[in-house]
């Protein structure tokens, strides 16, 4: 039988809802980068470049957003980063 994980309460870096929580198997940066991939593929604006105000007030979120943006910037921008991800 599969292990049952306890429900996650509070907000996750991409989903506002209260005190901050991180998923066990992914970091906040991983979640932001995954959300960015999904947004670009769906031709939508990534949350990474315009977080909701409630998330922007969270210090842990600010650090995660900054780190994720730096990863994309260091790759040469979102188009080059997406090329690298698609490899």
PyMOL CGO cylinders between C-alpha atoms (Angstrom):
from pymol import cmd
from pymol.cgo import CYLINDER

trace = [
    CYLINDER, 0.00, 0.00, 0.00, 1.28, 3.47, -0.87, 0.3, 1, 1, 1, 1, 1, 1,
    CYLINDER, 1.28, 3.47, -0.87, 2.44, 5.69, 1.95, 0.3, 1, 1, 1, 1, 1, 1,
    CYLINDER, 2.44, 5.69, 1.95, -0.11, 8.34, 2.88, 0.3, 1, 1, 1, 1, 1, 1,
    CYLINDER, -0.11, 8.34, 2.88, 1.25, 11.87, 3.25, 0.3, 1, 1, 1, 1, 1, 1,
    CYLINDER, 1.25, 11.87, 3.25, -0.37, 14.21, 5.73, 0.3, 1, 1, 1, 1, 1, 1,
    CYLINDER, -0.37, 14.21, 5.73, -2.37, 17.05, 4.15, 0.3, 1, 1, 1, 1, 1, 1,
    CYLINDER, -2.37, 17.05, 4.15, -0.42, 20.21, 3.47, 0.3, 1, 1, 1, 1, 1, 1,
    CYLINDER, -0.42, 20.21, 3.47, -1.77, 23.24, 5.28, 0.3, 1, 1, 1, 1, 1, 1,
    CYLINDER, -1.77, 23.24, 5.28, -0.82, 26.83, 4.69, 0.3, 1, 1, 1, 1, 1, 1,
    CYLINDER, -0.82, 26.83, 4.69, 0.47, 28.17, 1.41, 0.3, 1, 1, 1, 1, 1, 1,
    CYLINDER, 0.47, 28.17, 1.41, 2.96, 26.73, -0.98, 0.3, 1, 1, 1, 1, 1, 1,
    CYLINDER, 2.96, 26.73, -0.98, 5.21, 29.17, -2.81, 0.3, 1, 1, 1, 1, 1, 1,
    CYLINDER, 5.21, 29.17, -2.81, 2.91, 29.24, -5.86, 0.3, 1, 1, 1, 1, 1, 1,
    CYLINDER, 2.91, 29.24, -5.86, -0.41, 29.01, -4.01, 0.3, 1, 1, 1, 1, 1, 1,
    CYLINDER, -0.41, 29.01, -4.01, -1.40, 31.62, -1.41, 0.3, 1, 1, 1, 1, 1, 1,
    CYLINDER, -1.40, 31.62, -1.41, -3.27, 30.30, 1.64, 0.3, 1, 1, 1, 1, 1, 1,
    CYLINDER, -3.27, 30.30, 1.64, -1.63, 31.14, 4.97, 0.3, 1, 1, 1, 1, 1, 1,
    CYLINDER, -1.63, 31.14, 4.97, 1.62, 30.16, 6.74, 0.3, 1, 1, 1, 1, 1, 1,
    CYLINDER, 1.62, 30.16, 6.74, 4.32, 28.88, 4.41, 0.3, 1, 1, 1, 1, 1, 1,
    CYLINDER, 4.32, 28.88, 4.41, 4.87, 25.14, 3.82, 0.3, 1, 1, 1, 1, 1, 1,
    CYLINDER, 4.87, 25.14, 3.82, 7.25, 23.35, 1.46, 0.3, 1, 1, 1, 1, 1, 1,
    CYLINDER, 7.25, 23.35, 1.46, 6.33, 20.08, -0.24, 0.3, 1, 1, 1, 1, 1, 1,
    CYLINDER, 6.33, 20.08, -0.24, 8.49, 17.19, 0.92, 0.3, 1, 1, 1, 1, 1, 1,
    CYLINDER, 8.49, 17.19, 0.92, 9.82, 16.01, -2.42, 0.3, 1, 1, 1, 1, 1, 1,
    CYLINDER, 9.82, 16.01, -2.42, 10.35, 19.37, -4.09, 0.3, 1, 1, 1, 1, 1, 1,
    CYLINDER, 10.35, 19.37, -4.09, 11.81, 22.66, -3.01, 0.3, 1, 1, 1, 1, 1, 1,
    CYLINDER, 11.81, 22.66, -3.01, 10.01, 25.94, -3.51, 0.3, 1, 1, 1, 1, 1, 1,
    CYLINDER, 10.01, 25.94, -3.51, 12.46, 26.76, -6.29, 0.3, 1, 1, 1, 1, 1, 1,
    CYLINDER, 12.46, 26.76, -6.29, 11.60, 23.47, -8.03, 0.3, 1, 1, 1, 1, 1, 1,
    CYLINDER, 11.60, 23.47, -8.03, 7.90, 24.32, -7.81, 0.3, 1, 1, 1, 1, 1, 1,
    CYLINDER, 7.90, 24.32, -7.81, 8.43, 27.80, -9.23, 0.3, 1, 1, 1, 1, 1, 1,
    CYLINDER, 8.43, 27.80, -9.23, 10.53, 26.49, -12.10, 0.3, 1, 1, 1, 1, 1, 1,
    CYLINDER, 10.53, 26.49, -12.10, 7.98, 23.76, -12.86, 0.3, 1, 1, 1, 1, 1, 1,
    CYLINDER, 7.98, 23.76, -12.86, 5.18, 26.34, -12.80, 0.3, 1, 1, 1, 1, 1, 1,
    CYLINDER, 5.18, 26.34, -12.80, 7.24, 28.51, -15.17, 0.3, 1, 1, 1, 1, 1, 1,
    CYLINDER, 7.24, 28.51, -15.17, 7.64, 25.63, -17.63, 0.3, 1, 1, 1, 1, 1, 1,
    CYLINDER, 7.64, 25.63, -17.63, 3.88, 24.97, -17.53, 0.3, 1, 1, 1, 1, 1, 1,
    CYLINDER, 3.88, 24.97, -17.53, 3.04, 28.66, -17.98, 0.3, 1, 1, 1, 1, 1, 1,
    CYLINDER, 3.04, 28.66, -17.98, 5.36, 29.10, -20.96, 0.3, 1, 1, 1, 1, 1, 1,
    CYLINDER, 5.36, 29.10, -20.96, 4.03, 25.96, -22.62, 0.3, 1, 1, 1, 1, 1, 1,
    CYLINDER, 4.03, 25.96, -22.62, 0.46, 27.21, -22.14, 0.3, 1, 1, 1, 1, 1, 1,
    CYLINDER, 0.46, 27.21, -22.14, 1.44, 30.68, -23.43, 0.3, 1, 1, 1, 1, 1, 1,
    CYLINDER, 1.44, 30.68, -23.43, 0.66, 32.31, -20.08, 0.3, 1, 1, 1, 1, 1, 1,
    CYLINDER, 0.66, 32.31, -20.08, 2.60, 34.76, -17.98, 0.3, 1, 1, 1, 1, 1, 1,
    CYLINDER, 2.60, 34.76, -17.98, 4.75, 32.88, -15.42, 0.3, 1, 1, 1, 1, 1, 1,
    CYLINDER, 4.75, 32.88, -15.42, 3.93, 33.60, -11.76, 0.3, 1, 1, 1, 1, 1, 1,
    CYLINDER, 3.93, 33.60, -11.76, 7.69, 33.83, -11.21, 0.3, 1, 1, 1, 1, 1, 1,
    CYLINDER, 7.69, 33.83, -11.21, 7.74, 37.30, -12.79, 0.3, 1, 1, 1, 1, 1, 1,
    CYLINDER, 7.74, 37.30, -12.79, 4.61, 38.64, -11.07, 0.3, 1, 1, 1, 1, 1, 1,
    CYLINDER, 4.61, 38.64, -11.07, 3.88, 36.90, -7.78, 0.3, 1, 1, 1, 1, 1, 1,
    CYLINDER, 3.88, 36.90, -7.78, 0.64, 37.62, -5.92, 0.3, 1, 1, 1, 1, 1, 1,
    CYLINDER, 0.64, 37.62, -5.92, 1.07, 40.28, -3.22, 0.3, 1, 1, 1, 1, 1, 1,
    CYLINDER, 1.07, 40.28, -3.22, 0.31, 37.78, -0.46, 0.3, 1, 1, 1, 1, 1, 1,
    CYLINDER, 0.31, 37.78, -0.46, 3.28, 35.66, -1.54, 0.3, 1, 1, 1, 1, 1, 1,
    CYLINDER, 3.28, 35.66, -1.54, 5.56, 38.63, -2.11, 0.3, 1, 1, 1, 1, 1, 1,
    CYLINDER, 5.56, 38.63, -2.11, 5.23, 39.49, 1.59, 0.3, 1, 1, 1, 1, 1, 1,
    CYLINDER, 5.23, 39.49, 1.59, 6.64, 36.08, 2.67, 0.3, 1, 1, 1, 1, 1, 1,
    CYLINDER, 6.64, 36.08, 2.67, 10.42, 36.19, 3.27, 0.3, 1, 1, 1, 1, 1, 1,
    CYLINDER, 10.42, 36.19, 3.27, 10.86, 32.52, 2.36, 0.3, 1, 1, 1, 1, 1, 1,
    CYLINDER, 10.86, 32.52, 2.36, 8.91, 33.09, -0.87, 0.3, 1, 1, 1, 1, 1, 1,
    CYLINDER, 8.91, 33.09, -0.87, 10.97, 36.18, -1.71, 0.3, 1, 1, 1, 1, 1, 1,
    CYLINDER, 10.97, 36.18, -1.71, 14.14, 34.08, -1.44, 0.3, 1, 1, 1, 1, 1, 1,
    CYLINDER, 14.14, 34.08, -1.44, 12.68, 31.26, -3.57, 0.3, 1, 1, 1, 1, 1, 1,
    CYLINDER, 12.68, 31.26, -3.57, 11.45, 33.67, -6.25, 0.3, 1, 1, 1, 1, 1, 1,
    CYLINDER, 11.45, 33.67, -6.25, 14.84, 35.41, -6.36, 0.3, 1, 1, 1, 1, 1, 1,
    CYLINDER, 14.84, 35.41, -6.36, 16.72, 32.12, -6.62, 0.3, 1, 1, 1, 1, 1, 1,
    CYLINDER, 16.72, 32.12, -6.62, 14.45, 30.79, -9.38, 0.3, 1, 1, 1, 1, 1, 1,
    CYLINDER, 14.45, 30.79, -9.38, 14.72, 34.05, -11.35, 0.3, 1, 1, 1, 1, 1, 1,
    CYLINDER, 14.72, 34.05, -11.35, 18.53, 33.90, -11.00, 0.3, 1, 1, 1, 1, 1, 1,
    CYLINDER, 18.53, 33.90, -11.00, 18.59, 30.36, -12.42, 0.3, 1, 1, 1, 1, 1, 1,
    CYLINDER, 18.59, 30.36, -12.42, 16.70, 31.58, -15.49, 0.3, 1, 1, 1, 1, 1, 1,
    CYLINDER, 16.70, 31.58, -15.49, 18.81, 34.75, -15.80, 0.3, 1, 1, 1, 1, 1, 1,
    CYLINDER, 18.81, 34.75, -15.80, 22.05, 32.73, -15.50, 0.3, 1, 1, 1, 1, 1, 1,
    CYLINDER, 22.05, 32.73, -15.50, 20.85, 30.50, -18.34, 0.3, 1, 1, 1, 1, 1, 1,
    CYLINDER, 20.85, 30.50, -18.34, 20.53, 33.56, -20.58, 0.3, 1, 1, 1, 1, 1, 1,
    CYLINDER, 20.53, 33.56, -20.58, 16.84, 34.29, -20.17, 0.3, 1, 1, 1, 1, 1, 1,
    CYLINDER, 16.84, 34.29, -20.17, 13.63, 32.34, -20.31, 0.3, 1, 1, 1, 1, 1, 1,
    CYLINDER, 13.63, 32.34, -20.31, 13.93, 31.22, -23.96, 0.3, 1, 1, 1, 1, 1, 1,
    CYLINDER, 13.93, 31.22, -23.96, 17.43, 29.78, -23.47, 0.3, 1, 1, 1, 1, 1, 1,
    CYLINDER, 17.43, 29.78, -23.47, 16.46, 28.24, -20.14, 0.3, 1, 1, 1, 1, 1, 1,
    CYLINDER, 16.46, 28.24, -20.14, 13.43, 26.58, -21.76, 0.3, 1, 1, 1, 1, 1, 1,
    CYLINDER, 13.43, 26.58, -21.76, 15.70, 25.18, -24.50, 0.3, 1, 1, 1, 1, 1, 1,
    CYLINDER, 15.70, 25.18, -24.50, 17.99, 23.74, -21.80, 0.3, 1, 1, 1, 1, 1, 1,
    CYLINDER, 17.99, 23.74, -21.80, 15.03, 22.24, -19.90, 0.3, 1, 1, 1, 1, 1, 1,
    CYLINDER, 15.03, 22.24, -19.90, 13.68, 20.61, -23.06, 0.3, 1, 1, 1, 1, 1, 1,
    CYLINDER, 13.68, 20.61, -23.06, 16.93, 18.70, -23.68, 0.3, 1, 1, 1, 1, 1, 1,
]
cmd.load_cgo(trace, "trace")
